Amino acid sequence: MTQFIFTFLNGITLAGLYFLVASGLTLIFGLMRVINLAHGAFYLLAGYVSWTVADKTDNWFYGAVAGALTLGVFGTLVYVLLLRKFQYEELRVALITLGVSLVLAQAMLAIFGGEYYQTNIPDSLANAIPVPGLGLSYPFFRIFVLILAILVAIGLWAFISKTRYGAIIRAGVDDTTMVSALGINVQAVFIWIFFLGSLLVGFAGAVGATTNSFGMGTDGDYLLFSLQVVIIGGLGSVGGVAIGSFLVGVIGQFAVGYFPTYAGIITFTMLILVLAFRPQGILGRKQ
Amino acid sequence: MTRTRIMYVVIIALALAFPYITPDPDFWVSSGGTRALWLGVAALSMSFLNRNLGLMSLGQLFFSGVTGYIVAISSVYHNVKFGTSVPLAIVAGTLSGVIIGYIALKTKGVYFFMLTLAVSLGLYAFANQAQEITHGHTGINSIPSPIIFGMDFAYVKPLYYLFLAIAVVLFSLCKFLEGTSFGIALKGVRDNEDRMISMGYRTMPLKMIAFVFSSFIASIAGVMGVFYVTNISPDSVGLLRSIDLLVIVVVGGATYLGGAFVGAALIAVFEAIIQDFTQYYIAATGILFIVVLMLAPQGLMGIAAQIRARRSNKVGA
């Protein structure tokens, strides 16, 4: 029973992290049809940046802000310099971002080496909270990650479906020419979206660098998690990412806890099953 | 037509003579020639799909990996003879293409690309975790070389000629298929699936056959990989390997069958030259890849056509 509850807690808090990671990917894709396969490398870069800053300033929050902002600016630069010209050629853009991830991974390896790092949990969040009925406690920071994910989910949903800017973005995706004709600078909107999406993955990288150790190869792992999450949940939908994160996080943790040998296969079978019945993902719009 | 035929003859003659005309044959036959043929066959399975169905797959290493692991495990741990294990493994790899194809072919474009990427990453994760079966990160090492009719393929030249024969046969098979009515129907599906459906074609079986055929080629490449590298580990099916293949296909020219081999030769030579500076290899390929994608999306094979098109555009203007 104890193992069951802890596995569930691990799963759902990990789902929170997955949500933070994948929401940037789905935001950019959903609104711009641009799939960023350097997403895992972005996550890892944010981990290194936030770790370095947190280590130097001895303040976790500075690290998180630095990670998020660095990636926001970096992602925007990648978009403006490499992707914007081919924005409507989906596959070409995906391939270019894959090239970016190669270069980034190599550069990070050259700078930070092959060791693994983990950012220290800030003292104010380092306490453990008791799990009712078990007499055991659970690290509060992981719960904090889940709360952050829920806040980001609500914020994103409200931003996209309730604000004027969200309306402009949605309209810009459906009919760029028409929105431009209304006097709105769609190019600027797209840049902001890319900034926001990269900012989110930067923030996720800072948070993930604290809950899990990271280093060479983490980029590939998180690219896989994000792809699983968005494929299962449905690309381009914030709700879909939430469902996808929950399934991949919780089922993945139970698989690792109870059937470690086949953990990879179990998550993978789930992905295959979802796609066999709903190729567009659980909440995805039909292609 | 005759011009291309002469070109094929010249290329095959050069490939046959390669071990005798290259400087430092001990190094270049294996690290250049044999390696390029192996990577070329693996890339051919991608090119075939892209050219005939317009689908770019990153899942080909899944089939290579399934086949390679079956051959490696059965020969190293169960003393199964290659005469049994290789055909069975190729059948298994090809059949796994039926399952993956059934699901992946429901998607298109970038979705297909992502799904097949997830498929190969899934095998990577499994190979890493299922230590009892795959020996995890260490992988399976010192796989013996095949001996066919008393000829030991541990030697460099026999392996090179074996791979050359496989490459020529598979390339010709692809060319042949493209010329049949099946191949022409495939191009119809690629260009306008809805119209093919309304003309009465059942497009899913057509796409399935093409996909399974490409997984057959990838399975053969998996066996070639086991014999060439003599070990298999999760890294053999990892993201970097998949990207390597993608770079080969794109740099060579993704819409040309020959592009797979042009790209593979280029990458093999590039790898061999840069191997003293391995730490820069991946970044260098990444940059090459981005530059090709931005400036010459048709790859090396397409550069001539691209220049011609630009010139005639200028004349037209």
HADDOCK unambig.tbl for C-alpha pairs under 7 A between the chains (distance, minus, plus):
assign (segid A and resid 90 and name CA) (segid B and resid 110 and name CA) 6.29 0.50 0.50
assign (segid A and resid 91 and name CA) (segid B and resid 109 and name CA) 6.68 0.50 0.50
assign (segid A and resid 91 and name CA) (segid B and resid 110 and name CA) 5.46 0.50 0.50
assign (segid A and resid 96 and name CA) (segid B and resid 290 and name CA) 5.48 0.50 0.50
assign (segid A and resid 96 and name CA) (segid B and resid 293 and name CA) 6.73 0.50 0.50
assign (segid A and resid 99 and name CA) (segid B and resid 286 and name CA) 4.59 0.50 0.50
assign (segid A and resid 99 and name CA) (segid B and resid 287 and name CA) 6.72 0.50 0.50
assign (segid A and resid 99 and name CA) (segid B and resid 289 and name CA) 6.07 0.50 0.50
assign (segid A and resid 99 and name CA) (segid B and resid 290 and name CA) 5.64 0.50 0.50
assign (segid A and resid 100 and name CA) (segid B and resid 286 and name CA) 6.68 0.50 0.50
assign (segid A and resid 102 and name CA) (segid B and resid 282 and name CA) 6.35 0.50 0.50
assign (segid A and resid 102 and name CA) (segid B and resid 283 and name CA) 6.00 0.50 0.50
assign (segid A and resid 102 and name CA) (segid B and resid 286 and name CA) 5.34 0.50 0.50
assign (segid A and resid 103 and name CA) (segid B and resid 282 and name CA) 6.83 0.50 0.50
assign (segid A and resid 103 and name CA) (segid B and resid 283 and name CA) 4.31 0.50 0.50
assign (segid A and resid 103 and name CA) (segid B and resid 286 and name CA) 5.40 0.50 0.50
assign (segid A and resid 103 and name CA) (segid B and resid 287 and name CA) 6.83 0.50 0.50
assign (segid A and resid 106 and name CA) (segid B and resid 282 and name CA) 6.42 0.50 0.50
assign (segid A and resid 106 and name CA) (segid B and resid 283 and name CA) 5.62 0.50 0.50
assign (segid A and resid 220 and name CA) (segid B and resid 239 and name CA) 6.96 0.50 0.50
assign (segid A and resid 224 and name CA) (segid B and resid 118 and name CA) 6.32 0.50 0.50
assign (segid A and resid 224 and name CA) (segid B and resid 121 and name CA) 6.64 0.50 0.50
assign (segid A and resid 227 and name CA) (segid B and resid 118 and name CA) 6.81 0.50 0.50
assign (segid A and resid 261 and name CA) (segid B and resid 129 and name CA) 5.42 0.50 0.50
assign (segid A and resid 261 and name CA) (segid B and resid 130 and name CA) 4.51 0.50 0.50
assign (segid A and resid 262 and name CA) (segid B and resid 126 and name CA) 6.81 0.50 0.50
assign (segid A and resid 262 and name CA) (segid B and resid 130 and name CA) 6.38 0.50 0.50
assign (segid A and resid 264 and name CA) (segid B and resid 122 and name CA) 6.29 0.50 0.50
assign (segid A and resid 264 and name CA) (segid B and resid 125 and name CA) 5.44 0.50 0.50
assign (segid A and resid 264 and name CA) (segid B and resid 126 and name CA) 5.05 0.50 0.50
assign (segid A and resid 265 and name CA) (segid B and resid 122 and name CA) 6.91 0.50 0.50
assign (segid A and resid 265 and name CA) (segid B and resid 126 and name CA) 6.11 0.50 0.50
assign (segid A and resid 268 and name CA) (segid B and resid 122 and name CA) 6.23 0.50 0.50
assign (segid A and resid 275 and name CA) (segid B and resid 103 and name CA) 6.59 0.50 0.50
assign (segid A and resid 276 and name CA) (segid B and resid 103 and name CA) 5.59 0.50 0.50
assign (segid A and resid 279 and name CA) (segid B and resid 106 and name CA) 6.37 0.50 0.50
assign (segid A and resid 279 and name CA) (segid B and resid 107 and name CA) 6.58 0.50 0.50
